[in-house]
Amino acid sequence: MLKPDPDGAERFRVRRRRIADEGSPTDTHDLQLLATEVRRSVVRMIDKAQLGHIGGDLSVTDILATLFGRVLDVDPGEPRRPDRDRFILSKGHCSASLYATLAHCGYFPLSELSTFMAPLSPLNGHPNRTKVPGVETNTGPLGHGFPVAVGCALAAKLSGRSYRTYVVLGDGELQEGSNWEAAMTAAHYDLGSLTAIVDRNRLQQGARTEDTKRLEPLADKWTSFGWELREADGHDHAELLSALRPSTTGRPVAVVAHTVKGKGVSFIEDRVEWHHKVPDARQVHAALEELSR
């Protein structure tokens, strides 16, 4: 397994302490900077590997930056601390954005990102718990991560533990029936420590979600399953912080985060072919230029 980066972990702790001490939770400048650095890393990683899912990586980045930068009670220097919050990326094919976020938060050295998808690299195309600190469970097959997250939240309730569980799902992933079994189970057991965030970019491999298998009215579906429903701009860190606050009803929380696939790179945004298309050298240069403004 990769080892935590001591300097990076300490920077993470210092930043968290400073934010807490200054009492400015609505100032999201730090999250904007983290998201930008993650996006730039994602572009470089996919360019070097010539593999990846750049559209979904860029759409979920602000959600990951908000979670790891401010919301999750975690310590990169102690990635298996028993009372840590749990985070699961159910849309595991967007591993580049998760790895970049973890590295920028000190879970392992930034230099490891250059090995993304290389032979024998711990940074596989899908996250692997035994290889990467900060990964709670292996994900990749869609519809699997959410049920595991429900299990984590149920375990916390049964054992009287205070940790919270967060899971990010793709919207196309919600076409898998296992997710709705998990949603029904979480509501039945009143798992108020569980938050599910839907990366609602409205595109999946090959087509728009509504053309493939209609999801709307998505908000009503979550409400009908007994969840506390919130909606947010998935690229507005202040809105995400508000949406990710703890449950007010004792029920599990569903956050429908409205996003743009490929966010931050104009020629990738909202284009279905960039689900797993790899940019050429000219496009990489253009993308990094846009992400430096």
N, C-alpha and C positions, 0 to 999 in steps of 0.2 A: 504494500500500500504506500502511496505517496505520503510524505510527512509534512506537517504544518510548517509554514514559513514563520519563524519566530518574530522577525521584524515586521512582516505583514500583519501577523496576528496582533502585535502590540499597537501598530497604527490603527487597527480596527478598534481596539479597546479604547485608545486615547480619543478617537473620533466620537465614539459612543458616549464617553464620559463628558466630553466637551459639550455635546448637544444636550445632554441631560443637565449639566451645570448651568448652561446659558439659558435654559428654559425657553427655547425658541422652536417648538415642534412644528410650527407652520413654515419655517424656513427650509426649503427643499433644495437649496443650491448644491449641497453635498450629494444628494441623490441624482441630480441632473449630471454632475460631473462623473459619478460612478457609472451611470447609464451610458454616457458618451464613451468612456473608456472601454466598457464592455462591448459596445457595438464595434468600435475600432478593432478590438481584439478578435471578435467574431469574423470580421472581414478578412483579417490576416490569416486566421486559422483555416478558414475554408479555402482561401487562395492557396495556401501551402499544401493542404491535404488533397485539394481538388475533389473534395467530397463534402457533403453537409446539407443542411436544410436552412438556408440563409433567411428565407422569408419569415418562417416561424420564429427563428432565433431573434430576429430584429423586432418582431411584434411583441414578444414576451419580455424583452429586456427591462422595460420600466417596472414591470411587476416584480421581477427578480431583484432589481436594484432597491426597490422600496422594502421588500421583505427582508433581505439580508442587510441592507444599509440602516434600517431603522426598526423594523417590527419584530423580527425573530429574537427570542432570548437564546442566543447561542454564543459560543466562544470558539473561534477558529483554532486556538491553541489547545483546546480540549474538545475535539469533535465528537467524542463519545460520552461526554458528561451526562450522567443519568437523568438529570432534570432539565436537559436542553429541550427547547421546542423542536418539533419534528417538521421537516419540509420534504415533500415528495413532488417531483416533476413527473406527473403522469404522462405528459406528452414527451416521452423520453427521447424521441428523435431530435429534439431541439437541445441536444447535449452541449453544443458549443457555447450557447449563451449561459448555461448553468456552470460549465467549467470556467468560463471567463469571469463570471461573478464570484465564484469560490476563490479563484486565484487572486483577484483584486481585493478580496476581503481577508487574505492571508491563510487560507486553508492549505495551500501548497504554493511553491514558487512560481512566479509569473513565467519564468523561462520554460516551464513544462508545457505551456500552451502550444509551443512550436511543435510538439510531438503529436498533436491531435490526429487520431486515426492512423498514425504510423504503425508498422508492424511491431507487436509486443508492447505498444504504449498502453499505460493504464487508462488513457483518455480515449476510450472506445467510442464508437458511434452512438452507443446507448450507455447511460450511466451504470456503473458497477460498484456495488457497496463494498466489495472486498478490496477494491483498488483505489478508490478515491474518497478521501475524508470529506464529510459533508453530504455524501450520498446515503440516504437512509435505506433505500431498497432499489434493486435492479428494475428498470422500466424500459419499455420499448414497445411490446405488444399493447396496443391501445385498449383501454378499459380495465387494466390491471392495477395501476397505481392508486386510483381512487378507492377501491375496496381495501387495499393495504392501509391507506390513510384512515379509513373508518376503523380498522382493527387497532391502529395506534391510539386513536381517540377512545375507543372502548376500553383498551387496556389501561389508559390513564384513569378512566372513571372507576373501573373495577379495583384498581390498586390505590385509589385515593391520591394520585399524583396530580400536580398542578400544571404540568407542561401542556402546551397547546400544539395542535397539529394543523398544518396548512398544506393544501394540495393544489397544484395548477393543472388544469385540463385544457386540451384543445377543444374547440367547438365541434369540429368534425368528429372528434373522439366520442362525443355524446351520442353518436349514432349506435354505439355499442351498448347492448342491453345490460351488461354487468354494471354499468355506471348507475343505472336507475334502481337496480337491486341494492346497490350500496347506498344510494340516496334515501331509499325507503328505510333501510336498516338504521342509518344514522338518525333519522327523525324519530323512529320508533324508540330508540334508546336515549333520546334527548341529549345528544352529544354536543352540548353547547361549546365545548372546547375545540370544535372542528370548524375550519373555514375552507370552503372550496372556491377557487377562483377560476373562472372560465375566460380563457384568452379568446375573446369573441372577435376574430378578424374576418369571419365570414367566407374564408377560403380554405379549401382542403386540397389534397393531391388531385389535380386534374380538373377541378370545377369549383363553383361556389357551393357552400353548404346547402343553401335553399334550393339549388337545382339538383343536388345529389339526393338529399333526404331532408326535407324541411324540418327545421328546429323551432321556428317561431310558432306560437308565442313562448319564447324561452323563459322569460321571467315568470310567467304564469305557471309554467311547468314546475319550477322550483318551489313556488309558493304552494302549489297543490300537493307537493310531496311533503309539506310540513316544515320547510326551511325558512329562515329569516332572510329575506331577499334584499340585496343592495345592488345598485348599478353605479358605474363610474367610468370616466374617461380613463382608459388603461394606459395613457401616456401622460396623465396629469398626476404628479406625485402627491400633491396635497389631497386630491380627490381619493387617490388610492389609500393614503394614510387614514382618511376618515372612514372609508369603506371597510378597512381591515381592522377596525376597532373590535373589541370583544362583543359577543352576543349580548343583546339587551333583553332577550326573551327566554334564555335557557335552551333555545333551539339551535341547531347547527346553522351556520351562516353561509349563504351562497352569494358570491360577488360576480356579477356579469361585467367584466371589464371590456369595454368597447375599444378595440384596437385596430391598427392598420397593418396588414402583413407587409413586411419589408420596411417598417417605419424608420425614417431617418435618411434613406437613400431614395431619391426621387424616382429613378428609373426602375426601382424594384417594388416600390409601394403599390399595393393592391393589384398585383399582376400574378395570375395563377401559375405561370411558367416558372416563377422563382420559388416554388415550393422546395425544389432541390436542384435548381440550376446553379452552376458555378460561374462566377464572373471571370472574364478574361482580364489580362493585365491592364488594359486601358480602363475597364470598368472598375477594377480594384482601385486604381489611382483616383478615379472620379469619386468613388464612394468615400475613400478616406479624406478627400478634399472636402466633400460635403459635411462629413462628420467632424471636421476640425473648425467649423465656423461657429 
